[in-house]
Amino acid sequence: MYKNRKKYLRTVAMGASLANGYWASITQSGHGANWSPVVLAMLSVWVCYFSVAWLVEGMRSK
């Protein structure tokens, strides 16, 4: 069951990063294609996911 939960949380993090990147692309001002805010918005979600996963794994270890 733990593996299924981990896969589900990764899927949720992937969806959240796509939604966050989409939101960043919508809220950009200007007419040029500037991908750095989109990539940084998506990356921030994954950093949060892995830091929380690292924290939970550390709390479970002996």
C-alpha angles and dihedrals in degrees: 000000000000092000092052091051091049091051090048092051091049090051090050090049091050091051091047092050091051091048091047092049091048091050091050091051092051095049095049115115122219135046103262125093106255110175100176096086090048093050092045091050091051092044092052091060092052092047089053091048094050094044091052090045090050091049093050091046090051091050091052096050121091 
